[in-house]
């Protein structure tokens, strides 16, 4: 069995290592002005789910939302700890650096797939 195996069936690809909450957080960290429909498309969930997740992240203090004109912009608070007891010793910044790299801010407004 090869160690560089890729998912071969839909069942293999049915789960991921990161939650939808993490994927949404990564989207707004990468593109603070991203539209909900673009987040939904990137993550593979509905716009309603994105809205619910953003509200939960905001209520928990992980993001702040600022409205500029008709558009929302999000600021991620990277110094907060991750929520699960197994990862609470790490901060959001560690997740951002791991997945997006040291320079995680995208310069253009095009949504990038995760």
N, C-alpha and C positions, 0 to 999 in steps of 0.2 A: 504494500500500500504506500503510495507516494505522499510525502508531507506537504506538497504544494497542490493538494486536491482543491478543486473549485466546486461549488454547488452544482450538481448535475440534474437535480429534479426540483420541482416547485416545493416539495415538502422540505428539502434541504434549505431552501431560501425562505422558509416561512417564519423564521425567527432571526433576530439580530442581537448583537451585544449591547446596543444602546436603546434606551426607551424613546418613545415619541417625544417626551419632554426634553430629553437631551438633544434630539435632532432639531426641534424647534429652537431651543436655546442656541445651538450652534449656527442655525440659519440667521438669527437676529444678531449674533455676535459678529458674523461675517459681513452682514449687510444690514446695518441698523434701520434703514428705510424700506426694507423689503415689504412687499404687499402680502397679505394673508393668503391670497390665491397662489402666489408663487411659493410660499412656505408649504402650503398644502400639496402642491404638485411635487416639490422636492422631497418631502417626507413621505408622501403617499397616503395622506389622510384627508379628511374633508376640511373645508374652511371653518365649519362649526367646531370641529375638534381643535383646530389651531387656535381659534378664539378662546376656547375653554382652557387650553394649556397656557396661553399667554396670560390670561386672567389669573390662573393659579400661580404661575411664576412671579407675576407682579405682586399678588397678595402675600407670597412668601418672601418677598424682598429680593429675589434673584434678578429682576429686571425693573427698570423704570420706563414709563411710556410718556413721551412728549409729543403733543400734536402740533404740527407746523402746517398751517393751511388745512388741507383735507387729508393730509398724510400723517400717519403715526411713525415715530422714530423710537427705537428702543436702545436703552443703555444696559448692558449686562454688568452686574456687580461681581467681579471675579474673586473677591476676597472672602466670599461666603463659603462655608463648608458644603461638601456634597451631602445629600440627605440620607442615604442608606447607611446603617450602622457599620457595614463592612468598609465603606469608603469615607466616612465622616472625618477621617484624619487628613483628607485631601481637600483642596479648595477647587472652586469652579475654574480658576486659572489653570490648574493642572490638566483638566479636561480640554479646555480651549487649546492649550499648547500641544497636547497629545494629538488631537484630531486636526486642528487647523494650522498648526505650526506656530513658531514664534511670532511671525508677522501675520496675524489672522484677519486683519481688516482688508476687505476687498475694495479696490478703488472704483470699480464701475458698479452700476445698479443692476446688472444682469444676475438673476438667480443662478447659483452654482449647485449642482447636485451633490449630495453627501455621499 
